[in-house]
Amino acid sequence: MLPDLKRLIEQLGKDKGIDKEIIIDALETAVLTAAKKKLGQNLDMEAHFNEEAGEIEVFRFMTVVENVLNPDTQISIEEAQETLDEDAELGDSLGMKIEANTFGRIAVQTAKQIIIQKVRDAERDKIFDEYKDRKGELASGFVQRFEGGNIIVNLGRAEGVIPPTEQIHKEAFKRGDRIRAYICDVKRISKGPQIILSRTHPGFLKTLFEIEVPEISEGLIQIISVAREPGNRSKISVKTTDKDIDPVGACVGMRGSRVQSVVQELRGEKIDIVPCSDDQVKYVCSALSPAKVDRVYMEEDTQSMEVIVPDDQLSLAIGKSGQNVRLAARLTGWKIDVKSDSMMRGQKDEEFGSLLKISDIDENSAEILIKEGLKNIELLASADPEKVASLTSIQGMNMEKVLGWIAEAANIMANENNGQDRLQSNKKKLE
């Protein structure tokens, strides 16, 4: 067979990082396939690696019978005793060693192809097993090539792919550039394992901070939430159970060194670090930084907050194209409606004006109704009995008075709706 096959197997296993048993199995399969290709598919044959001899041995087995019905797998007792074993008995299975040089060039070539394929499959399986447990980690490599918008990354023994959807649109790489990315998925496909990398995943930002901030990797600081608009701006919220640690300060680092390392990796993406708080109002206010908040109205049922800011802070709170408030909402999980003081005053005047249409409502009563959530005639007209009952407990109000307000609000709404209907009808006639 092959010269010094034992040494060859060990060397191949070392170079490819594959268990030598897998290589031996591949060799045995390949040699057996070659033997059957040359001598016949119906023969009963086995191939085994003889470690001492350093070769793959092939044996053909034949059963000893009285009358031969299948010459491929059977031998008569007379022929067996004469040519193979003089002590042969009926039912014995006798093995004959077949020399490898009888297989022929084509059969050996087939064996070689099988060995190459088996080793390649074993390599792929090893790479898949290695990377499937690395989801959520960072991978480093070099840009190898570009294929249909994908960036193919050389990770050493494996290749990773960054699809267009996982790339930051502002970034540009060229072949040979060093690149870091987040392993977000590992798939097994016909060509081998496909390692999906990302630079836009929130986990990429989180993992970068884990590397830069020892307190996070040590478990002293937790990253609670991450909200990203890759390439533009991100917000992360952090907290700690150690009173001696400032989680925001630790993530920023001395003179901003830690956060700047992350910003540099993300090619200038702005990062806001927010202290997480069990006080949800405080948490939302922090998330809207750098804007300053005057007051907040919270609706727990709808998981929403109305945030009032000074007029000069409105654009800062909302951010460019609504980015700041959008990221804050995603970070905290609350619906956030930002309004300025002047907008709020205008809304309040409108609410007062709406309620003062009812003859028996004065400004004090309107203030009470607005505080109770009945901010306009429409809401008052559709107020449920429970809301009415709670209003009658307020000083100066009784059930009869409140029911009168509701009835009058309903009449005003009905008249306004009728007026709208007539207006629409006249418009259609004119058309």
VOGU-3710 file (C-alpha; in Angstrom, 3 decimals, decimal comma):
1> mlpdlkrlie> 0,000/0,000/0,000  1,275/3,529/0,705  4,790/3,888/2,136  4,884/4,478/5,889  1,093/4,838/6,049  1,064/5,078/9,837  3,272/8,190/9,796  1,165/9,648/6,969  -2,056/9,202/8,968  -0,566/10,862/12,050
11> qlgkdkgidk> 0,781/13,765/10,005  -2,540/14,299/8,212  -4,389/14,237/11,530  -2,009/16,805/12,983  -2,160/19,134/9,944  -5,952/19,033/9,652  -6,722/18,749/13,362  -8,753/15,576/12,735  -8,875/12,439/14,888  -6,740/9,736/13,244
21> eiiidaleta> -9,603/7,226/13,671  -11,633/9,315/11,213  -8,757/9,208/8,710  -8,321/5,443/9,152  -12,065/4,938/8,615  -11,842/7,067/5,448  -8,899/4,988/4,178  -10,657/1,692/4,901  -13,821/2,863/3,119  -11,821/4,143/0,161
31> vltaakkklg> -9,752/0,970/-0,281  -12,847/-1,229/0,070  -14,630/0,857/-2,580  -11,621/0,504/-4,885  -11,536/-3,272/-4,360  -15,241/-3,683/-5,139  -14,932/-1,454/-8,194  -12,224/-3,743/-9,576  -13,341/-7,184/-8,401  -17,138/-6,893/-8,149
41> qnldmeahfn> -19,781/-5,230/-6,002  -21,346/-8,490/-4,795  -18,248/-9,865/-3,119  -18,172/-10,115/0,676  -15,091/-8,064/1,550  -13,695/-6,111/4,493  -10,825/-3,632/4,824  -8,826/-3,101/8,017  -5,830/-0,978/8,934  -2,941/-3,093/10,180
51> eeageievfr> -1,065/-0,708/12,458  1,966/-2,980/12,822  2,363/-3,508/9,077  1,378/0,084/8,343  -1,083/-0,858/5,578  -4,737/-1,302/4,761  -5,481/-5,001/4,315  -8,412/-6,221/2,239  -9,960/-9,638/2,835  -12,510/-11,504/0,761
61> fmtvvenvln> -14,779/-13,871/2,703  -16,448/-17,000/1,309  -18,800/-19,416/3,046  -18,049/-23,138/2,788  -21,036/-25,025/1,296  -21,757/-28,414/-0,195  -23,355/-27,076/-3,389  -22,253/-23,653/-4,669  -25,235/-21,459/-5,658  -23,432/-18,076/-5,559
71> pdtqisieea> -19,786/-18,271/-6,661  -19,202/-14,669/-5,491  -19,734/-15,525/-1,829  -19,642/-19,338/-1,638  -16,984/-22,029/-2,080  -17,377/-25,811/-2,183  -15,948/-27,795/0,699  -13,655/-29,691/-1,642  -12,143/-26,494/-3,131  -11,886/-24,867/0,286
81> qetldedael> -9,968/-27,796/1,774  -7,751/-27,992/-1,289  -6,885/-24,288/-1,743  -7,580/-22,470/1,514  -7,758/-24,630/4,630  -7,536/-28,411/4,756  -9,510/-28,363/8,044  -12,395/-26,361/6,519  -15,912/-27,492/7,450  -19,362/-26,739/6,110
91> gdslgmkiea> -20,625/-23,297/7,265  -17,132/-21,890/7,867  -16,405/-18,364/6,625  -12,921/-18,269/5,156  -10,996/-15,072/4,498  -8,507/-14,498/1,713  -6,171/-11,525/1,664  -6,243/-9,545/-1,600  -3,152/-7,663/-2,700  -3,758/-3,911/-3,254
101> ntfgriavqt> -1,811/-3,886/-6,543  -4,618/-5,885/-8,141  -7,114/-3,004/-7,854  -5,910/-1,073/-10,919  -5,179/2,611/-11,515  -8,824/3,784/-11,855  -9,834/2,034/-8,634  -6,911/3,609/-6,752  -7,847/7,035/-8,158  -11,405/6,519/-6,903
111> akqiiiqkvr> -10,014/5,621/-3,481  -7,941/8,802/-3,445  -11,028/10,945/-4,221  -13,001/9,258/-1,430  -10,183/9,871/1,057  -10,016/13,571/0,087  -13,825/13,940/0,409  -13,966/12,112/3,755  -11,170/14,243/5,202  -12,873/17,396/3,886
121> daerdkifde> -16,197/16,347/5,455  -14,427/15,656/8,756  -12,811/19,103/8,588  -16,213/20,723/8,004  -17,791/18,826/10,888  -14,958/19,892/13,192  -15,313/23,547/12,170  -19,116/23,407/12,638  -18,766/21,817/16,097  -16,192/24,452/17,036
131> ykdrkgelas> -18,228/27,490/15,925  -21,781/26,380/16,817  -20,853/26,863/20,478  -19,352/30,292/19,792  -22,600/32,111/18,957  -22,610/35,443/20,747  -18,820/35,777/20,686  -16,531/38,058/18,699  -14,563/36,694/15,760  -11,466/38,349/14,294
141> gfvqrfeggn> -10,112/37,854/10,804  -9,136/39,472/7,535  -11,287/40,583/4,618  -10,624/37,904/2,025  -12,965/38,855/-0,829  -16,356/40,322/-1,753  -19,189/38,223/-3,221  -22,530/39,716/-4,240  -22,468/42,345/-1,513  -21,227/39,852/1,117
151> iivnlgraeg> -17,907/40,364/2,880  -16,047/37,053/3,115  -13,813/36,976/6,196  -10,849/34,650/6,644  -11,051/33,399/10,236  -8,084/31,053/9,955  -9,341/27,506/9,452  -12,805/28,774/8,536  -14,537/31,479/6,528  -17,196/33,829/7,843
161> vippteqihk> -19,675/35,863/5,835  -21,077/39,320/6,650  -24,300/39,737/4,603  -25,273/43,256/3,444  -27,993/43,394/6,142  -25,350/42,892/8,849  -22,985/45,578/7,527  -22,863/49,206/8,708  -23,655/51,202/5,569  -21,089/53,930/6,339
171> eafkrgdrir> -18,201/51,469/6,635  -15,922/50,550/3,747  -13,384/47,732/3,833  -10,809/46,580/1,347  -9,166/43,211/0,848  -6,659/42,402/3,588  -8,238/44,718/6,211  -8,430/43,324/9,725  -12,059/43,047/10,844  -13,972/42,084/13,983
181> ayicdvkris> -17,582/40,930/13,966  -20,208/39,206/16,102  -21,031/35,518/15,472  -24,817/35,625/15,226  -25,471/32,241/13,566  -23,769/29,066/12,341  -25,517/27,023/9,651  -24,691/23,633/8,159  -24,977/23,783/4,361  -23,778/21,512/1,521
191> kgpqiilsrt> -20,560/23,497/1,044  -19,720/23,219/4,727  -20,458/25,318/7,815  -21,611/28,876/7,120  -20,600/31,289/9,872  -22,849/34,373/9,767  -21,133/37,464/11,146  -22,603/40,857/12,031  -21,392/44,360/12,814  -24,930/45,734/13,298
201> hpgflktlfe> -26,218/43,284/15,931  -26,847/44,821/19,405  -24,786/41,934/20,762  -21,724/43,280/18,917  -21,845/46,498/20,948  -22,499/44,573/24,167  -19,556/42,215/23,564  -17,210/45,102/22,773  -18,031/46,650/26,157  -17,476/43,281/27,866
211> ievpeisegl> -13,957/43,265/26,399  -13,168/46,900/27,283  -14,751/46,995/30,760  -13,361/44,334/33,155  -16,182/45,002/35,657  -18,690/43,708/33,072  -16,779/40,500/32,302  -16,330/39,971/36,065  -20,090/40,310/36,626  -19,876/43,465/38,781
221> iqiisvarep> -21,728/45,510/36,151  -24,612/44,270/34,009  -25,653/45,556/30,599  -29,447/45,511/30,890  -30,486/46,713/27,450  -29,009/47,824/24,136  -30,661/49,931/21,421  -28,749/50,604/18,194  -29,093/52,459/14,954  -25,819/51,080/13,531
231> gnrskisvkt> -23,341/53,631/12,265  -25,235/56,562/13,829  -26,098/56,241/17,496  -26,580/53,685/20,263  -27,772/53,640/23,855  -26,909/51,057/26,500  -28,306/50,838/30,020  -26,148/49,501/32,842  -26,560/48,723/36,525  -24,597/47,265/39,445
241> tdkdidpvga> -25,378/45,793/42,860  -22,074/47,131/44,237  -22,664/50,558/45,820  -18,978/51,446/45,492  -19,078/51,195/41,687  -20,388/53,864/39,339  -21,561/51,722/36,380  -21,704/54,629/33,921  -18,294/55,965/34,966  -16,726/52,500/34,729
251> cvgmrgsrvq> -18,036/52,076/31,169  -16,867/55,549/30,137  -13,406/54,976/31,628  -10,688/57,433/32,580  -11,063/60,462/30,293  -13,480/58,426/28,183  -10,818/55,867/27,214  -13,063/52,785/27,397  -16,050/54,132/25,518  -13,720/55,733/22,943
261> svvqelrgek> -12,191/52,329/22,184  -15,683/51,045/21,350  -16,528/54,175/19,345  -13,306/53,750/17,375  -14,138/50,113/16,548  -17,584/51,259/15,340  -16,030/54,020/13,191  -17,476/56,952/15,139  -20,904/55,641/16,203  -22,135/57,842/19,088
271> idivpcsddq> -22,842/55,921/22,310  -24,972/57,073/25,270  -24,485/55,131/28,513  -27,583/55,257/30,710  -27,962/54,154/34,353  -30,768/51,608/34,642  -33,238/52,255/37,450  -36,195/50,441/39,015  -37,904/53,855/39,043  -39,273/53,771/35,491
281> vkyvcsalsp> -39,778/57,544/35,267  -36,172/58,142/36,290  -35,041/55,442/33,810  -36,905/57,072/30,893  -35,591/60,532/31,822  -32,017/59,173/31,828  -32,618/57,431/28,500  -33,622/60,744/26,910  -30,269/62,314/27,803  -28,681/64,640/26,943
291> akvdrvymee> -32,095/66,384/27,062  -33,403/67,695/30,410  -36,938/66,686/31,432  -39,396/68,901/33,360  -42,141/66,408/34,236  -43,604/63,071/33,203  -47,165/61,689/33,059  -47,154/57,889/33,193  -49,850/55,443/32,007  -48,893/51,991/33,309
301> dtqsmevivp> -51,851/50,282/31,590  -50,617/51,285/28,145  -46,907/51,258/29,137  -46,616/54,848/27,892  -45,260/58,148/29,182  -45,928/61,742/28,201  -42,658/63,608/28,752  -42,642/67,402/29,050  -39,395/69,251/28,333  -38,463/72,967/28,213
311> ddqlslaigk> -38,990/74,521/24,774  -35,237/74,770/24,115  -34,797/71,048/24,900  -37,455/69,688/22,527  -35,236/69,157/19,478  -32,533/67,619/21,708  -35,034/65,224/23,328  -36,506/64,129/19,999  -33,141/64,028/18,195  -32,375/64,135/14,487
321> sgqnvrlaar> -35,261/62,473/12,615  -36,658/61,330/16,001  -33,595/59,198/16,698  -33,078/60,074/20,379  -36,644/59,415/21,511  -36,849/56,318/19,290  -33,720/54,783/20,858  -34,901/55,730/24,363  -38,231/53,966/23,754  -36,495/50,817/22,487
331> ltgwkidvks> -34,026/50,875/25,380  -36,649/51,188/28,132  -39,597/49,377/26,533  -41,919/52,362/27,132  -43,882/54,331/24,532  -42,614/57,905/24,875  -44,444/61,012/23,678  -42,244/64,112/24,027  -43,844/67,563/24,206  -42,532/71,031/24,980
341> dsmmrgqkde> -43,915/73,319/27,708  -45,565/75,593/25,138  -47,136/72,621/23,348  -48,468/71,382/26,680  -49,883/74,814/27,536  -51,579/75,011/24,154  -53,018/71,515/24,656  -54,237/72,455/28,135  -55,893/75,624/26,844  -57,587/73,537/24,155
351> efgsllkisd> -58,762/71,019/26,764  -60,068/73,784/29,021  -61,838/75,417/26,092  -63,444/72,129/25,129  -64,783/71,390/28,631  -65,895/74,989/29,283  -68,432/74,594/26,449  -70,569/72,797/29,020  -72,656/75,425/30,796  -72,244/74,217/34,380
361> idensaeili> -68,457/73,555/34,301  -66,112/76,205/35,715  -62,303/76,284/35,562  -61,858/74,386/38,861  -64,180/71,593/37,715  -62,399/71,444/34,325  -59,046/71,118/36,138  -60,401/68,179/38,159  -61,821/66,474/35,043  -58,516/66,850/33,151
371> keglkniell> -56,587/65,377/36,082  -59,009/62,424/36,041  -58,198/61,829/32,355  -61,412/63,333/30,977  -59,540/65,896/28,890  -62,263/66,844/26,399  -65,960/66,626/25,624  -65,549/63,399/23,638  -63,948/61,589/26,586  -66,506/63,012/29,023
381> asadpekvas> -69,407/61,942/26,795  -68,137/58,336/26,746  -67,155/58,199/30,449  -67,994/54,852/32,071  -69,946/54,481/35,331  -66,809/53,646/37,338  -65,204/56,921/36,259  -68,428/58,765/37,220  -68,463/57,080/40,634  -64,877/58,208/41,294
391> ltsiqgmnme> -65,764/61,794/40,297  -68,699/61,974/42,716  -66,313/61,283/45,597  -64,502/64,561/44,799  -65,633/67,500/46,946  -68,274/69,703/45,360  -69,512/67,094/42,875  -72,477/64,783/43,041  -73,835/62,063/40,789  -76,656/64,218/39,421
401> kvlgwiaeaa> -74,259/67,046/38,421  -71,750/64,710/36,750  -74,471/62,794/34,853  -75,774/66,178/33,645  -72,309/67,071/32,320  -72,071/63,708/30,536  -75,507/64,152/28,959  -74,688/67,696/27,783  -71,300/66,519/26,416  -73,111/63,783/24,469
411> nimanenngq> -75,557/66,367/23,021  -72,696/68,672/21,947  -70,928/65,728/20,294  -74,129/64,705/18,499  -74,722/68,264/17,213  -71,105/68,560/16,023  -71,361/65,207/14,227  -74,633/66,247/12,569  -73,007/69,475/11,442  -70,106/67,534/9,918
421> drlqsnkkkl> -72,537/65,201/8,149  -74,456/68,154/6,639  -71,194/69,766/5,527  -70,091/66,552/3,771  -73,536/66,183/2,161  -73,428/69,775/0,803  -69,919/69,198/-0,540  -71,085/66,150/-2,481  -74,023/68,088/-3,954  -71,715/70,857/-5,129
431> e> -69,385/68,327/-6,730
//
